[in-house]
Amino acid sequence: MNRKCAGLAACALVLALAGGTAFAPAQALADVRKADVVYGQTVDARGLSVAQCPSIDAEYAFVMDKDGTVYFERNSTSPTQIASITKIMTAVVALDAVASGAATLDTNVAVSAAAAAVGESSAGLQEGDAMPLEVALKALLVPSGNDAAVAIAETIGGSEDTFVAAMNAKAAELGCTDTVFENPHGLDDGEFAGDQHSCAADVAKMAQYAMRNETFRAIVGGGDTAIVVNRADGTKATIELESTDELIDYYSNAIGIKTGFTALAGPSFAGAANNGDKELYAIVIHSTSEAQRFEDARELFDWVYEHELSYRLANSAQTATMTVNGKSAEVPVVAEVPHVEWIDKTVKATLDDPEASVRIFDLNGNVSQSLEFDEVTGDVKAGDKVGTITFKQRNATIATMNLVACEDVAAPDFLQGIGIWWDRLFRGLSGQPQVASAVTLNETPLVNDKTAVAA
């Protein structure tokens, strides 16, 4: 029985014994640490309970979304070996060559004696094999082929050293702060011992960039596959490639990316998940077992998803009927904005999208709002802009929207204007207000821990 089948069999046994529906191996060594960082602040500083935090086993971890929002960190900038996770950058440099026109996905990749002999994790390539670059990338990423890594490096770079230099240049371009590549496969002992290393935060940047490429996404998200290579004797050989990414077999949100394992790196995984609303990248390095690295990633993904909620922006008990272009709708009145040509009139306002909501992370605290009102003059029609409203969560802007009139308000006519002028003259002498006050009616409901509420 191969490793994947054994893993699935074990999964089935656990389900049968537990009567459950989710793969859930024990996490005896998983823990929550006070120094873990949740959305930019330590667990200790936030005063979070163990139940509110992800419990993982990995020594290094990092989670962010495709837009760069960071949700969780553990020793994320500490240097460590990353083993075959290195191959993400190998693929990135090769695919960048395609994007620049220096290569194509049909570029012929030849397997040299050095490539065939590199050892350890292999795609089963032989000296003299040849295949299109797209096929070689599958041999690189699906079974984590060290042979494919060297073959790609030699073909795209002209030499392995030149290609590795391009990997380091790309790391710097992506903003990696502590990453050094010395080979394209990630081996780090014996003849490959040296200073090759990265950190969880840097790996996340590589993963984020790589997942923008549709060829990369398709390969790492496709699971097991088969490739055809041209052998040196002119025959064709079909090679079955077994994916090292077991998370994709049992976690419905999983979409890749790359495993890694050496004695120095430990069982590691750079994973990606998408639940339909948000794409996340979870990096876990130096977990305690190959199975646990996937559970660590799943725990991190689910923790973020479970703490995300949809937050409605317009929250007011007062409503008004708004008619624009002959279409009427009942909308929340979020503010009353002074019409400066009148003494006592305001314009009822709503959001330009009264139904708007944003996704927020509930552990990051409550939402605040600030309103800025335009100087409203002349005839006002429903739908006209009368101000702006900004929403923040812990001082980070989460939305900015226009305030629009939800009613028509006419400017004073000539005679009314004369009366207002005299009225303001006497009000000025007596110190009375000369313009109506602005009123904020919108509320920002408290943000509660969604998981605690559900419990």
Sine and cosine of phi, psi and omega as CSV:
sin_phi,cos_phi,sin_psi,cos_psi,sin_omega,cos_omega
0.00,0.00,0.77,-0.64,0.01,-1.00
-0.97,0.25,0.13,-0.99,-0.12,-0.99
-0.89,0.46,-0.66,0.75,-0.05,-1.00
-0.91,0.41,-0.69,0.72,0.01,-1.00
-0.89,0.46,-0.65,0.76,0.02,-1.00
-0.88,0.48,-0.66,0.75,0.00,-1.00
-0.90,0.44,-0.67,0.74,0.00,-1.00
-0.93,0.38,-0.60,0.80,0.05,-1.00
-0.89,0.45,-0.67,0.74,0.03,-1.00
-0.89,0.46,-0.63,0.78,0.03,-1.00
-0.87,0.49,-0.71,0.70,-0.01,-1.00
-0.88,0.47,-0.63,0.78,0.01,-1.00
-0.89,0.45,-0.69,0.72,0.02,-1.00
-0.87,0.50,-0.68,0.73,-0.02,-1.00
-0.90,0.43,-0.66,0.75,-0.02,-1.00
-0.89,0.45,-0.68,0.73,-0.02,-1.00
-0.94,0.33,-0.60,0.80,-0.08,-1.00
-1.00,0.02,-0.30,0.95,-0.04,-1.00
0.94,0.33,0.31,0.95,-0.06,-1.00
-0.98,-0.20,-0.10,-0.99,-0.03,-1.00
-0.82,-0.57,0.06,1.00,-0.03,-1.00
-0.82,-0.58,0.63,-0.77,0.06,-1.00
-0.92,0.40,0.85,-0.52,-0.11,-0.99
-0.56,-0.83,0.95,0.31,0.06,-1.00
-0.91,0.42,0.39,-0.92,-0.02,-1.00
-0.90,0.44,0.56,-0.83,0.03,-1.00
-0.89,-0.46,0.87,0.49,-0.13,-0.99
-0.88,0.48,-0.53,0.85,-0.07,-1.00
-0.98,-0.19,-0.08,1.00,-0.01,-1.00
-0.92,0.38,0.55,-0.84,-0.03,-1.00
-0.45,-0.89,0.16,-0.99,0.13,-0.99
-0.89,-0.45,0.72,-0.69,-0.05,-1.00
-0.89,-0.46,0.59,-0.81,0.00,-1.00
-0.87,0.49,-0.46,0.89,-0.02,-1.00
-1.00,0.06,-0.13,0.99,0.11,-0.99
-0.84,0.54,0.58,-0.82,-0.07,-1.00
-0.95,-0.33,0.84,-0.55,0.04,-1.00
-0.93,-0.38,0.92,-0.40,0.05,-1.00
0.78,0.63,0.71,0.71,0.13,-0.99
1.00,-0.06,-0.11,0.99,0.02,-1.00
-0.74,-0.67,0.53,-0.85,-0.01,-1.00
-0.92,0.40,0.39,-0.92,0.07,-1.00
-0.83,0.56,-0.66,0.75,-0.01,-1.00
-0.90,0.45,-0.72,0.69,-0.03,-1.00
-0.90,0.43,-0.57,0.82,0.01,-1.00
-0.98,0.19,-0.29,0.96,-0.05,-1.00
0.94,0.34,0.54,0.84,-0.03,-1.00
-0.99,0.16,0.54,-0.84,0.07,-1.00
-0.99,0.10,0.26,-0.96,0.04,-1.00
-0.85,0.53,-0.63,0.78,-0.04,-1.00
-0.91,0.43,-0.38,0.93,-0.03,-1.00
-1.00,0.04,-0.11,0.99,-0.13,-0.99
-0.91,-0.42,0.41,-0.91,0.07,-1.00
-0.96,0.29,0.70,-0.72,0.02,-1.00
-0.97,-0.23,0.95,-0.30,-0.06,-1.00
-0.77,-0.64,0.27,-0.96,-0.08,-1.00
-0.98,-0.19,-0.41,0.91,-0.10,-1.00
-0.87,0.49,0.56,-0.83,0.01,-1.00
-0.98,0.18,-0.44,0.90,0.01,-1.00
-0.76,-0.65,0.72,-0.70,-0.03,-1.00
-0.44,-0.90,0.42,-0.91,-0.01,-1.00
-0.33,-0.94,0.70,-0.72,0.04,-1.00
-0.72,-0.69,0.79,-0.61,0.12,-0.99
-0.58,-0.82,0.27,-0.96,0.05,-1.00
-1.00,-0.08,0.05,-1.00,-0.10,-0.99
-0.92,0.40,-0.31,0.95,0.03,-1.00
-1.00,0.00,-0.06,1.00,0.05,-1.00
0.99,-0.15,0.03,1.00,0.07,-1.00
-0.94,0.34,0.81,-0.59,-0.06,-1.00
-0.99,-0.14,0.80,-0.60,-0.06,-1.00
-0.98,-0.22,-0.56,0.83,-0.11,-0.99
-0.48,-0.88,0.61,-0.79,0.05,-1.00
-0.60,-0.80,0.63,-0.78,0.18,-0.98
-0.64,-0.77,0.90,-0.43,-0.03,-1.00
0.73,0.69,0.64,0.77,-0.22,-0.98
-0.95,0.31,-0.34,0.94,0.02,-1.00
-0.94,-0.33,0.14,0.99,0.04,-1.00
-0.98,0.20,0.75,-0.66,-0.05,-1.00
-0.93,0.37,0.62,-0.79,0.02,-1.00
-0.36,-0.93,0.38,-0.93,0.12,-0.99
-0.94,0.33,0.51,-0.86,-0.03,-1.00
-0.83,-0.55,0.08,1.00,0.09,-1.00
0.78,0.62,-0.71,-0.70,-0.12,-0.99
-0.96,0.27,-0.08,1.00,0.16,-0.99
-0.86,0.51,-0.38,0.93,0.12,-0.99
-0.75,0.66,-0.55,0.84,-0.12,-0.99
-0.92,0.39,-0.26,0.97,0.15,-0.99
-0.86,0.51,-0.73,0.69,-0.01,-1.00
-0.94,0.35,-0.55,0.84,0.08,-1.00
-0.86,0.52,-0.71,0.70,0.03,-1.00
-0.92,0.39,-0.64,0.77,-0.01,-1.00
-0.86,0.51,-0.74,0.67,-0.03,-1.00
-0.90,0.43,-0.64,0.76,0.03,-1.00
-0.90,0.43,-0.69,0.73,-0.02,-1.00
-0.95,0.30,-0.50,0.87,0.13,-0.99
-0.90,0.44,-0.59,0.81,0.05,-1.00
-0.89,0.45,-0.59,0.81,0.07,-1.00
-0.92,0.40,-0.71,0.70,-0.02,-1.00
-0.88,0.47,-0.55,0.83,-0.03,-1.00
-0.99,0.12,-0.18,0.98,-0.03,-1.00
1.00,-0.02,0.00,1.00,0.01,-1.00
-0.96,0.28,-0.31,0.95,0.04,-1.00
-0.49,-0.87,0.15,-0.99,0.12,-0.99
-0.76,-0.65,0.19,-0.98,0.05,-1.00
-0.93,0.38,-0.23,0.97,0.05,-1.00
-0.99,-0.12,-0.02,1.00,0.04,-1.00
-0.80,0.60,0.75,-0.66,-0.06,-1.00
-0.96,0.27,0.83,-0.56,0.04,-1.00
-0.96,-0.27,0.87,-0.50,-0.01,-1.00
-0.98,-0.22,0.62,-0.79,-0.01,-1.00
-0.99,-0.11,0.91,-0.41,0.01,-1.00
-0.99,0.13,0.12,-0.99,0.07,-1.00
-0.88,0.47,-0.62,0.78,0.01,-1.00
-0.91,0.42,-0.64,0.77,0.00,-1.00
-0.92,0.40,-0.69,0.73,-0.04,-1.00
-0.93,0.37,-0.42,0.91,-0.11,-0.99
-0.99,-0.16,0.07,1.00,-0.14,-0.99
-0.90,0.44,-0.53,0.85,0.11,-0.99
1.00,0.09,-0.10,-0.99,-0.06,-1.00
0.87,0.50,-0.66,-0.75,-0.05,-1.00
-0.87,0.49,0.78,-0.62,-0.16,-0.99
-0.66,-0.75,0.49,-0.87,0.12,-0.99
-1.00,-0.07,0.04,1.00,0.02,-1.00
0.98,0.19,0.44,0.90,0.02,-1.00
-0.99,0.15,0.47,-0.88,0.00,-1.00
-0.87,-0.48,0.42,-0.91,0.06,-1.00
-0.83,0.56,0.74,-0.67,-0.01,-1.00
1.00,-0.09,-0.21,0.98,0.05,-1.00
-0.90,0.44,0.51,-0.86,0.06,-1.00
-0.62,-0.78,0.54,-0.84,-0.05,-1.00
-0.29,-0.96,0.34,-0.94,0.09,-1.00
-0.91,0.41,0.44,-0.90,0.00,-1.00
-0.81,0.58,-0.64,0.77,-0.02,-1.00
-0.87,0.49,-0.62,0.78,0.05,-1.00
-0.93,0.36,-0.65,0.76,0.03,-1.00
-0.89,0.46,-0.58,0.82,0.05,-1.00
-0.91,0.41,-0.57,0.82,0.09,-1.00
-0.91,0.42,-0.67,0.74,0.04,-1.00
-0.91,0.42,-0.48,0.88,0.03,-1.00
-0.96,0.28,-0.75,0.66,-0.24,-0.97
-1.00,-0.08,-0.53,0.85,-0.08,-1.00
-0.97,0.24,-0.85,0.52,0.02,-1.00
-0.99,-0.10,0.07,1.00,-0.02,-1.00
0.91,0.41,0.81,0.58,-0.09,-1.00
-0.97,0.23,0.92,-0.38,0.10,-0.99
-0.91,0.41,-0.55,0.84,0.04,-1.00
-0.89,0.46,-0.68,0.73,0.02,-1.00
-0.91,0.40,-0.59,0.81,-0.01,-1.00
-0.87,0.49,-0.73,0.68,-0.01,-1.00
-0.93,0.36,-0.64,0.77,0.01,-1.00
-0.88,0.47,-0.68,0.73,0.03,-1.00
-0.91,0.42,-0.69,0.72,-0.02,-1.00
-0.88,0.48,-0.70,0.71,-0.02,-1.00
-0.92,0.39,-0.60,0.80,-0.04,-1.00
-0.97,0.26,-0.75,0.66,-0.08,-1.00
-0.98,0.22,-0.61,0.79,-0.05,-1.00
-1.00,0.00,-0.27,0.96,-0.12,-0.99
1.00,0.06,-0.51,0.86,0.13,-0.99
-0.43,-0.90,0.36,-0.93,-0.01,-1.00
-0.90,0.44,-0.64,0.77,-0.02,-1.00
-0.89,0.45,-0.68,0.74,0.01,-1.00
-0.90,0.44,-0.65,0.76,0.00,-1.00
-0.91,0.42,-0.68,0.73,0.01,-1.00
-0.89,0.46,-0.60,0.80,0.08,-1.00
-0.87,0.49,-0.63,0.78,0.05,-1.00
-0.92,0.39,-0.57,0.82,0.06,-1.00
-0.89,0.46,-0.69,0.72,0.01,-1.00
-0.93,0.38,-0.60,0.80,0.04,-1.00
-0.91,0.42,-0.63,0.78,0.02,-1.00
-0.93,0.38,-0.63,0.78,0.05,-1.00
-0.85,0.52,-0.70,0.72,0.02,-1.00
-0.90,0.44,-0.65,0.76,0.01,-1.00
-0.88,0.47,-0.58,0.81,-0.02,-1.00
-0.98,0.18,-0.07,1.00,0.02,-1.00
1.00,0.03,0.30,0.95,0.05,-1.00
-0.92,0.40,0.72,-0.69,-0.12,-0.99
-0.98,-0.19,-0.33,0.94,-0.03,-1.00
-0.49,-0.87,0.93,0.38,-0.03,-1.00
-0.72,-0.69,0.76,-0.65,0.08,-1.00
-0.71,-0.70,0.83,-0.55,0.09,-1.00
-0.97,-0.25,0.68,-0.74,0.07,-1.00
-0.84,-0.54,-0.16,0.99,0.10,-1.00
-0.43,-0.90,0.21,-0.98,-0.08,-1.00
-1.00,-0.04,0.09,1.00,-0.09,-1.00
-0.88,-0.47,-0.46,0.89,0.07,-1.00
0.97,-0.25,-0.04,1.00,0.08,-1.00
-0.89,0.46,0.60,-0.80,-0.19,-0.98
-0.67,-0.74,0.25,0.97,0.05,-1.00
-0.70,-0.71,0.03,-1.00,-0.02,-1.00
0.87,0.50,-0.76,-0.65,-0.01,-1.00
-0.92,0.39,-0.24,0.97,-0.02,-1.00
-0.97,-0.23,0.11,0.99,0.02,-1.00
-0.89,0.45,0.61,-0.79,-0.01,-1.00
0.13,-0.99,-0.56,-0.83,-0.10,-0.99
-0.97,-0.26,0.22,0.98,-0.03,-1.00
-0.88,0.47,0.81,-0.59,0.00,-1.00
-0.25,-0.97,0.18,-0.98,0.12,-0.99
-0.44,-0.90,-0.35,-0.94,0.09,-1.00
-0.52,-0.86,0.28,-0.96,-0.10,-0.99
-0.87,0.49,-0.64,0.77,-0.01,-1.00
-0.90,0.43,-0.64,0.77,0.02,-1.00
-0.93,0.37,-0.65,0.76,0.02,-1.00
-0.86,0.50,-0.62,0.78,0.01,-1.00
-0.88,0.48,-0.61,0.79,0.04,-1.00
-0.91,0.42,-0.64,0.77,0.05,-1.00
-0.90,0.44,-0.71,0.71,-0.01,-1.00
-0.89,0.45,-0.70,0.72,0.01,-1.00
-0.84,0.54,-0.71,0.71,-0.01,-1.00
-0.93,0.37,-0.71,0.70,-0.04,-1.00
-0.87,0.49,-0.62,0.79,-0.07,-1.00
-0.96,0.28,-0.07,1.00,0.13,-0.99
-0.98,0.19,-0.23,0.97,-0.03,-1.00
-1.00,-0.07,0.85,-0.53,-0.09,-1.00
-0.91,0.41,-0.55,0.83,0.04,-1.00
-0.91,0.43,-0.71,0.71,0.04,-1.00
-0.87,0.49,-0.74,0.67,-0.02,-1.00
-0.84,0.54,-0.69,0.73,-0.05,-1.00
-0.91,0.42,-0.64,0.77,-0.02,-1.00
-0.93,0.36,-0.77,0.64,-0.09,-1.00
-0.96,0.28,-0.34,0.94,0.00,-1.00
-0.99,-0.12,0.04,1.00,-0.12,-0.99
-1.00,-0.06,-0.16,0.99,0.00,-1.00
0.94,0.33,-0.45,-0.89,-0.02,-1.00
-0.86,0.50,0.52,-0.86,0.03,-1.00
-0.40,-0.91,-0.02,-1.00,0.06,-1.00
-0.73,-0.68,0.57,-0.82,0.04,-1.00
-0.81,-0.58,0.36,-0.93,0.08,-1.00
-0.88,-0.47,0.80,-0.60,0.02,-1.00
-0.87,-0.49,0.44,-0.90,0.06,-1.00
-1.00,-0.06,0.85,-0.52,-0.03,-1.00
-0.99,0.11,0.33,-0.95,-0.06,-1.00
-0.87,0.50,-0.46,0.89,-0.02,-1.00
-1.00,0.08,0.09,1.00,0.04,-1.00
1.00,-0.06,-0.10,1.00,0.03,-1.00
-1.00,0.06,0.24,-0.97,0.08,-1.00
-0.96,-0.29,0.61,-0.80,0.01,-1.00
-0.78,-0.62,0.71,-0.71,0.08,-1.00
-0.99,-0.10,0.79,-0.62,0.00,-1.00
-0.89,-0.45,0.83,-0.56,0.06,-1.00
-0.99,0.14,0.81,-0.59,-0.01,-1.00
-0.95,-0.31,0.85,-0.52,0.02,-1.00
-0.99,-0.17,0.83,-0.56,-0.05,-1.00
-0.92,0.38,0.66,-0.75,0.09,-1.00
-0.99,0.10,-0.13,0.99,-0.02,-1.00
-1.00,0.03,0.99,-0.11,-0.02,-1.00
-0.99,0.14,-0.33,0.94,-0.01,-1.00
-0.88,0.48,-0.56,0.83,-0.05,-1.00
-0.91,0.41,-0.30,0.95,-0.01,-1.00
-0.98,0.21,-0.45,0.89,-0.11,-0.99
-0.75,-0.66,-0.05,1.00,0.00,-1.00
-0.90,-0.43,0.92,-0.40,-0.18,-0.98
-0.90,0.44,-0.41,0.91,-0.01,-1.00
-1.00,0.08,-0.15,0.99,-0.10,-1.00
-0.94,0.35,0.68,-0.73,0.03,-1.00
-0.71,-0.70,0.41,0.91,-0.02,-1.00
0.79,-0.62,-0.09,-1.00,0.45,0.89
-0.75,-0.66,-0.92,0.39,-0.22,-0.97
-0.53,-0.85,0.72,-0.69,0.07,-1.00
-1.00,-0.04,0.19,-0.98,0.12,-0.99
-0.38,-0.93,0.55,-0.84,0.10,-1.00
-0.35,-0.94,0.83,-0.55,0.27,-0.96
-0.58,-0.81,0.18,-0.98,0.02,-1.00
-0.87,0.49,-0.59,0.81,-0.04,-1.00
-0.98,0.20,-0.61,0.80,-0.03,-1.00
-0.99,0.11,-0.44,0.90,-0.11,-0.99
0.94,0.34,0.06,-1.00,0.06,-1.00
-0.90,0.44,0.84,-0.54,-0.11,-0.99
-0.69,-0.73,0.31,-0.95,-0.06,-1.00
-0.34,-0.94,0.76,-0.66,0.20,-0.98
-0.96,-0.29,0.95,-0.31,-0.12,-0.99
-0.91,-0.41,0.39,-0.92,0.07,-1.00
-0.76,-0.65,0.56,-0.83,0.03,-1.00
-0.58,-0.81,0.48,-0.88,0.04,-1.00
-0.59,-0.81,0.86,-0.51,-0.02,-1.00
-0.99,-0.16,0.19,0.98,-0.03,-1.00
0.99,-0.15,-0.43,0.90,0.04,-1.00
-0.96,-0.29,-0.55,0.83,-0.11,-0.99
-0.54,-0.84,0.67,-0.74,0.10,-1.00
-0.98,-0.20,0.74,-0.67,-0.06,-1.00
-0.82,-0.57,0.47,-0.88,0.12,-0.99
-0.83,-0.56,0.85,-0.53,-0.01,-1.00
-0.90,-0.44,0.82,-0.57,0.02,-1.00
-0.94,-0.35,0.84,-0.54,0.05,-1.00
-0.78,-0.63,0.85,-0.53,-0.07,-1.00
-0.81,-0.58,0.69,-0.72,0.00,-1.00
0.90,0.44,0.86,0.51,0.19,-0.98
-1.00,0.09,-0.04,-1.00,-0.11,-0.99
-0.99,-0.11,-0.21,0.98,0.04,-1.00
-0.38,-0.92,0.28,-0.96,0.02,-1.00
-0.89,0.45,-0.63,0.78,0.03,-1.00
-0.93,0.37,-0.63,0.78,-0.07,-1.00
-0.91,0.40,-0.54,0.84,0.00,-1.00
-0.87,0.49,-0.59,0.81,0.03,-1.00
-0.96,0.30,-0.62,0.79,0.04,-1.00
-0.91,0.41,-0.61,0.79,0.07,-1.00
-0.87,0.50,-0.72,0.70,0.00,-1.00
-0.90,0.44,-0.70,0.71,0.01,-1.00
-0.88,0.48,-0.66,0.75,0.03,-1.00
-0.86,0.51,-0.68,0.74,-0.01,-1.00
-0.93,0.37,-0.69,0.73,0.04,-1.00
-0.87,0.50,-0.79,0.62,-0.06,-1.00
-0.89,0.45,-0.60,0.80,0.02,-1.00
-0.87,0.50,-0.72,0.70,0.04,-1.00
-0.90,0.44,-0.75,0.66,-0.03,-1.00
-0.87,0.50,-0.62,0.78,-0.03,-1.00
-0.94,0.35,-0.43,0.90,-0.03,-1.00
-0.98,-0.17,0.15,0.99,0.09,-1.00
-1.00,-0.10,0.64,-0.77,0.05,-1.00
-0.62,-0.79,0.33,-0.94,0.06,-1.00
-1.00,-0.02,0.83,-0.55,-0.07,-1.00
-0.93,-0.37,0.90,-0.44,0.01,-1.00
-0.96,0.27,0.70,-0.72,-0.09,-1.00
-1.00,0.04,-0.60,0.80,0.00,-1.00
-1.00,-0.05,0.91,-0.41,-0.02,-1.00
-0.70,-0.72,1.00,-0.03,-0.03,-1.00
-0.61,-0.79,0.66,-0.75,0.02,-1.00
-0.97,0.24,-0.34,0.94,-0.03,-1.00
-1.00,-0.01,0.69,-0.72,0.03,-1.00
-0.78,-0.62,0.24,-0.97,0.05,-1.00
-0.53,-0.85,0.42,-0.91,0.08,-1.00
-1.00,0.03,0.88,-0.47,-0.05,-1.00
-0.95,-0.31,0.80,-0.60,-0.02,-1.00
-0.87,-0.49,0.89,-0.46,0.03,-1.00
-0.75,-0.66,0.80,-0.60,-0.02,-1.00
0.80,0.59,0.62,0.78,0.06,-1.00
0.99,0.17,-0.02,1.00,0.00,-1.00
-0.96,-0.29,0.78,-0.63,-0.05,-1.00
-0.94,-0.34,0.58,-0.82,0.04,-1.00
-0.48,-0.88,0.53,-0.85,0.07,-1.00
-1.00,0.08,0.83,-0.55,-0.09,-1.00
-0.79,-0.61,0.45,-0.89,0.07,-1.00
-0.95,0.30,0.67,-0.74,0.07,-1.00
-1.00,-0.04,0.93,-0.36,-0.09,-1.00
-1.00,-0.07,-0.31,0.95,0.00,-1.00
-0.31,-0.95,0.34,-0.94,0.17,-0.98
-0.88,-0.48,0.87,-0.49,-0.13,-0.99
-0.97,-0.25,0.78,-0.63,-0.02,-1.00
-0.88,0.48,0.69,-0.73,0.18,-0.98
-1.00,-0.07,0.94,-0.35,-0.23,-0.97
-0.95,0.31,-0.19,0.98,0.05,-1.00
-1.00,0.08,-0.20,0.98,0.07,-1.00
-0.95,-0.30,0.33,-0.94,0.06,-1.00
-1.00,0.03,-0.56,0.83,-0.18,-0.98
-0.77,-0.64,0.26,0.97,-0.05,-1.00
-0.94,-0.34,0.61,-0.79,0.10,-0.99
-0.83,-0.56,0.25,-0.97,0.06,-1.00
-0.93,-0.37,0.85,-0.53,0.05,-1.00
-0.93,0.36,0.70,-0.71,-0.09,-1.00
-0.78,-0.63,0.48,-0.88,0.09,-1.00
-0.73,-0.68,-0.01,-1.00,0.08,-1.00
-0.98,0.20,0.49,-0.87,0.03,-1.00
-0.90,0.44,-0.33,0.94,0.21,-0.98
-0.78,-0.62,1.00,-0.04,-0.09,-1.00
-0.88,0.47,-0.33,0.94,-0.02,-1.00
-0.99,-0.11,0.10,1.00,-0.13,-0.99
-0.88,0.47,0.59,-0.81,0.12,-0.99
-0.58,-0.82,0.32,-0.95,0.05,-1.00
-0.77,-0.64,0.44,-0.90,0.09,-1.00
-1.00,0.08,0.78,-0.62,0.02,-1.00
-0.77,-0.64,0.31,-0.95,0.02,-1.00
-0.99,-0.17,0.91,-0.42,-0.22,-0.97
-0.92,0.40,-0.41,0.91,0.00,-1.00
-0.97,0.24,-0.11,0.99,-0.04,-1.00
-1.00,0.05,0.07,1.00,0.13,-0.99
0.98,-0.17,-0.12,-0.99,-0.12,-0.99
-0.98,0.17,0.28,-0.96,0.00,-1.00
-0.98,-0.19,0.66,-0.75,0.10,-1.00
-0.87,-0.49,0.27,-0.96,0.00,-1.00
-0.69,-0.73,0.47,-0.88,0.13,-0.99
-0.67,-0.74,0.67,-0.75,-0.05,-1.00
-0.89,-0.46,0.67,-0.75,0.12,-0.99
-0.85,-0.53,0.81,-0.59,-0.08,-1.00
-0.97,-0.22,0.70,-0.71,0.09,-1.00
-0.95,0.31,0.32,-0.95,0.14,-0.99
-0.99,0.13,0.98,-0.20,-0.14,-0.99
-1.00,0.06,0.83,-0.55,0.03,-1.00
-0.69,-0.73,0.19,-0.98,0.08,-1.00
0.94,0.35,-0.19,-0.98,0.04,-1.00
-0.97,0.26,0.78,-0.62,0.00,-1.00
-0.95,-0.31,0.75,-0.66,0.04,-1.00
-0.94,-0.35,0.52,-0.86,0.06,-1.00
-0.82,0.57,0.76,-0.65,-0.03,-1.00
0.98,-0.22,-0.24,0.97,0.04,-1.00
-0.94,0.34,0.62,-0.79,0.05,-1.00
-0.94,0.35,0.73,-0.68,0.00,-1.00
-0.76,-0.65,0.09,1.00,0.01,-1.00
0.26,-0.97,-0.13,-0.99,0.05,-1.00
-0.69,-0.72,0.41,-0.91,0.06,-1.00
-0.72,-0.69,0.71,-0.71,-0.02,-1.00
-0.86,-0.51,0.73,-0.69,0.02,-1.00
-0.93,-0.37,0.69,-0.72,0.01,-1.00
-0.76,-0.65,0.49,-0.87,0.15,-0.99
-0.80,-0.60,0.89,-0.45,-0.09,-1.00
0.77,0.64,0.74,0.67,0.09,-1.00
0.95,0.32,0.03,1.00,0.08,-1.00
-0.98,-0.18,0.79,-0.61,-0.02,-1.00
-0.92,0.39,0.80,-0.61,0.03,-1.00
-0.94,-0.33,-0.29,0.96,0.05,-1.00
-0.21,-0.98,0.60,-0.80,0.16,-0.99
-0.74,-0.67,0.79,-0.61,-0.07,-1.00
-0.70,-0.71,0.41,-0.91,0.10,-1.00
-0.97,0.22,0.60,-0.80,0.24,-0.97
-1.00,-0.02,0.74,-0.67,0.00,-1.00
-0.81,-0.58,0.53,-0.84,0.03,-1.00
-0.89,0.45,0.67,-0.74,0.08,-1.00
-0.93,-0.36,0.28,0.96,0.08,-1.00
-0.47,-0.88,0.32,-0.95,0.10,-0.99
-1.00,0.03,0.71,-0.70,0.09,-1.00
-0.71,-0.70,0.88,-0.47,-0.02,-1.00
-0.99,0.15,0.52,-0.85,0.11,-0.99
-0.96,0.29,0.36,-0.93,0.04,-1.00
-0.89,0.46,0.61,-0.79,0.10,-0.99
-0.99,0.17,-0.07,-1.00,-0.12,-0.99
-0.86,0.51,-0.75,0.66,-0.02,-1.00
-0.92,0.38,-0.64,0.77,0.05,-1.00
-0.89,0.46,-0.61,0.79,0.02,-1.00
-0.88,0.47,-0.63,0.78,0.04,-1.00
-0.90,0.44,-0.71,0.71,0.01,-1.00
-0.88,0.48,-0.64,0.77,0.01,-1.00
-0.91,0.40,-0.60,0.80,0.00,-1.00
-0.87,0.49,-0.74,0.68,0.02,-1.00
-0.90,0.43,-0.67,0.75,0.00,-1.00
-0.86,0.51,-0.68,0.74,-0.01,-1.00
-0.93,0.37,-0.55,0.83,0.02,-1.00
-0.87,0.50,-0.75,0.66,0.00,-1.00
-0.94,0.34,-0.57,0.82,0.04,-1.00
-0.90,0.43,-0.63,0.77,0.04,-1.00
-0.88,0.47,-0.62,0.78,0.00,-1.00
-0.93,0.36,-0.53,0.85,-0.05,-1.00
-0.99,-0.15,-0.01,1.00,0.05,-1.00
0.98,0.22,0.33,0.94,0.01,-1.00
-1.00,0.09,0.41,-0.91,0.03,-1.00
-0.87,0.50,0.62,-0.79,0.00,-1.00
-0.96,-0.29,-0.13,0.99,0.04,-1.00
-0.63,-0.77,0.54,-0.84,0.03,-1.00
-0.88,0.48,0.45,-0.89,0.03,-1.00
-0.99,0.12,0.55,-0.83,0.12,-0.99
-0.96,0.29,0.57,-0.82,-0.02,-1.00
-0.78,-0.62,0.79,-0.62,0.10,-1.00
-0.99,-0.16,0.86,-0.52,-0.02,-1.00
-0.96,-0.28,-0.31,0.95,-0.05,-1.00
-0.95,0.31,0.57,-0.82,0.04,-1.00
-0.89,-0.46,0.40,-0.92,0.09,-1.00
-0.88,-0.48,0.99,-0.12,-0.04,-1.00
-0.84,0.54,0.53,-0.85,0.04,-1.00
-0.88,0.48,0.59,-0.81,0.04,-1.00
-1.00,-0.08,0.87,-0.50,0.00,-1.00
-0.96,-0.28,0.49,-0.87,0.09,-1.00
-0.87,0.50,0.93,-0.36,-0.09,-1.00
-0.87,0.50,-0.62,0.79,-0.02,-1.00
-0.93,0.36,-0.56,0.83,0.02,-1.00
-0.93,0.36,-0.65,0.76,0.02,-1.00
-0.88,0.47,-0.69,0.72,-0.01,-1.00
-0.89,0.45,-0.62,0.79,0.00,-1.00
-0.92,0.39,0.00,0.00,0.00,0.00
